[in-house]
Amino acid sequence: MTQQTNRLWSQNETVGNTFVNNRRQYWGYDAAGAVVYDDETGYMRDAAGRTVQASKNAAKHPGIKTGRQDSQVM
């Protein structure tokens, strides 16, 4: 899937996505293939791979990279 359409109450939203090697471009993944960060959230997992923390605006949190070459930390 490279395009997704969402229905938001009375509006539609279409989002285009790019995937490389079955992974969404500009998202970060760990060695097991779990998402470490996406467009706005950073995820921390325990040793079993369960999500134990999700932080919004991951670019603002030290130690969590956004994966985007053009992004800036505000």
Secondary structure, 3 states (H helix, E strand, C coil): CCEEEEEECCEEEEEECCEECCEECCCEECCCCCEEECCCEEEEECCCCCEEEEEECHHHCCCCCCCCCCCCCC
